[in-house]
Amino acid sequence: MNVLELSEQEINRRNSLNELRTMGINPYPAAEYVTNAFSTDIKTEFKDDEADPRQVSIAGRMMSRRVMGKASFIELQDSKGRIQVYITRDDICPDENKDLYNVVFKRLLDLGDFIGIEGFVFRTQMGEISVHAQKLVLLSKSIKPLPIVKYKDGIAYDKFEDPEQRYRQRYVDLIVNDGVKDVFLQRATVIKTLRNFLDEAGYTEVETPTLQSIPGGASARPFVTHFNALDTDMYMRIATELYLKRLIVGGFEGVYEIGKNFRNEGMDKNHNPEFTCLELYVQYKDYNWMMKFTEKLLETICIAVNGKPEREIDGKIISFKAPYRRLPILEAIKEKTGYDLTEMNEEQIREVCKKLNMEIDDTMGKGKLIDEIFGEFCEGTFIQPTFIIDYPVEMSPLTKMHRSKAGLTERFELMVNGKELANAYSELNDPIDQEERFKDQMALSEKGDDEAMIIDQDFLRALQYGMPPTSGIGIGIDRLVMLMTGKTYIQEVMLFPQMRPEKVTPKDPIVKYTELGISEDWVPAIQKAGYNLISDMKDVNPQKIQMDICGINKKYKLGLINPSVDEVTKWINKIK
């Protein structure tokens, strides 16, 4: 890397790195470093009345340092927390050579470096449980400074809180911001509890293809890629549904998958194009059974994460304790808008949308129009867990017709805190009915609906062999974690959310500078001074440019021959 691309601190750290190597110290040793304690455990298990101090070996990042002559205090951060370490020169340097303390520790180590400490546990005069170091070893040198938060008069400086930086550099976010790691440990608890609950119910975890020839199982726009070996376009899956149902046809009692889905749609605080989803299918069950199963599942998860079946979100206490309210979707729309859509056809519903001042277009069929009305006027109003049930058939191409309500299906969506968390059906297992609904979806596609489903002929063939009565559900894991941790942005619960490409400062190629008579060696210095495009120099005083770049030459000790003002003037004249 060119030295001009580095900050002054980065240059200093690299110089320290080289000096350590010159001293015979490997800044990146390969050998195992054996630890026997974590910071949090040391504090929890400490006893003041122990006859012999506990001997420990710990490792972690050095996050702060206070040097007081021959003695110092540092704060060490391991994978569980932080602990203070007391270091004296004569303890870690028992022989005559004191370089480990005077040179390595005081001058060549930096905040963010990984070190190993062997010593004993004690309580300081200020009452803080600490480790008294007897040995110190460098385990890994950090050559980029961390944005360590500093406090003065109660005011925090250098906070790492810009959302874009935090999500893009999650590794830094996890190091310096308290509580971030806890969210992802809670996420792990959510998934572990979910998996244990399903396993104990006797259901089998499986894996299905991520690359699919037909994107099925949901109404969504897929990502397209090309499979070179077969010279054909493939799709990143938008759902696991149709493959899991094939396994029910094949004889599994219940199957589930926790995996990634990909939908080529927008990004906001509730959506990420790559997201984690659970899908579960169980034979001989219906959507009524699935509602009860879901209530118990979510209550169990909430207790595992929070110790109780409630969670505060956005200042509201949300209870996941069963049972939850059940409300038909058309009743919900009537309740919130005053319009009863029960007997209306597509054109009548379109007129209702116009009266409600909604933006709609001709590609939207009856189901899409109802979905738009519900999304705009109803969805955000359901804060406590609520099952919205009995959707019109036009909205549910994979769902069994309602056993007693004509034109409706046995489907529910679970709404919590104003957003959909789960979607479930009494699954359609009539192959003839399924084929007709796929054809209806294709008709919508021909009208321009790019989220309509494509006919999956192999899935229809599987249904023709017979699928038992089945209930299935999909639960968005990222939204579930948001609810269980009280977070309002999906990016807060995804380790590496999708981000726009980083902005890169445009720079002219070297040849554009050399065409002006500028030596190639000078180009990095000129761009370091802020003249990334030759046009940036066009209207600048030649003397200022000369001073700027000569200052760079001196500061970074580049050893280049400084150009005269007359030479710089010639460059500018050529640009003009």
BELFEN-V218390 format. One line per field, one symbol per residue. phi: phi as a letter, one per 20 degrees, with the letter a starting at -180 (. if undefined). psi: psi as a letter, one per 30 degrees, with the letter a starting at -180 (. if undefined). burial: I if it has 9 or more other C-alpha atoms within 8 Angstrom, else O. Layout:
phi=???
psi=???
burial=???
This chain:
phi=.fgfedffffffffffgffffffndffcfeffdedcbdgffgffefcfeffdgfecccbreedbbcecmecbccddddfdrcbecdcdfffecfeffdfgefdfffdeecfofecdcdrcebdffenefbdefdccbfdaeedcfefffddblmdecmfecfgfffffdggfgffddfnffggeffgffgfffgfffffffnedecccfeecfcecnaeaeeedcdeffdlbfccffdadgffffgffgfoffbcbcdbedccecfdbfdccfdbdceccccfmdcffffffffgfffffffffedmbedbeclmdeddeffedfdbgfffffffedndeegdeegffffffgffeleecbffeegfffffffffeddgfeeefgceeclegffebfddffffccfndcecccedblmcfdbcbceffcefffffffffffffffffofedffefdfffffffffodfgbdcbccffffffgffdmedcfffddgcffcfgffdffcffgfffffenefgfeggfffffoefdfffegdeggffffffffffgffelfmeeffeffffffgfffff
psi=kkffflleeeeeeeeeeeeeeefgkjfikfkkjklglleeeeeefkkfgkekkkkljllakjflkjkicfllklkkjaffalkkkkklefefifaejgeeeeeeeeefklkfkklkkkalklklffgkklkjkfkkkkfkkkgkkkikkkkkhgkklhkifkeeeeeeieeeeeefjkfeeeefeeeeeeeeeeeeeeeffglkklklkekkfkjlfljlklkklkjeefhlklkkkflgeeeeeeeeefgkekklkjlklkkialkaffkkfjlkkkkkkklglafeeeeeeeeeeeeeeeeeefglglkkkhgkjkkgklllkkjkeeeeeeefffkjgegkaeeeeeeeeefghkjllffkaeeeeeeeeeeefeeffjekkkjjlikleffifgkkkkffjkflliklkkkkhglkelklljkkgjeeeeeeeeeeeeeeeffgjgfllkkjeeeeeeeffjklkkklkkkjeeeeeeeffgkfkfffgkeilkllkkkkkkkkleeeefffgkkeffeeeeeefgifkffffegkkeeeeeeeeeeeeeeghfgljklleeeeeeeeeee.
burial=OOOIOIOOIIIOIIOIIOIIIOOOOOIOOOOOOOOOIIIIOIOOOOOOOOOOOOOIIIIIIIIOIOIOOOIIIIIIIIOOIIIIIIIIIIIIIOOOOIOIIIIIIIOIIIIIIIIIIIIIIIIOOOOOIIIIIIIIOIIIIIOOIOOIIOOOOOOIOOIIOOOOIIIIOIOIIIOIOOOIOOIIOIIOIIIOIIOOIIIOOOIIOOOOOOOIOOIIIOOIIIIOOOIOOOOOIIIIIIIIIIIIIIIIIOOIOIIIIOOIIIIIOOOOOIOIIIIIIIIIIIIOIIIOOIIIOOIIIIIIIIIIIIOOIIIIIOOOOIIIIOOIOOIIIIIIIIOOOOOIOOOOOOOOIIOIIIOOOOOOOOOIIIIIIIIOIIIOIIIIOIIIIIIIIIIIIIIIIIIIIIOOOOOIIIIIIIIIIIIIIIIIIIIIIOIOOIIOIIIOIIOIIOOOIOOIIIOOOOIIIIIOOOIIIIIIIIIIIIIIIIIIIIIIIIIIIOIOIOOOOOOOOOOIOOOIIIOIOIOOOIIOIIIIIOIIIIOIIIOOOIOOIIOIIIOIIIOOOOOOOOOOIOOIIOIIOOIO
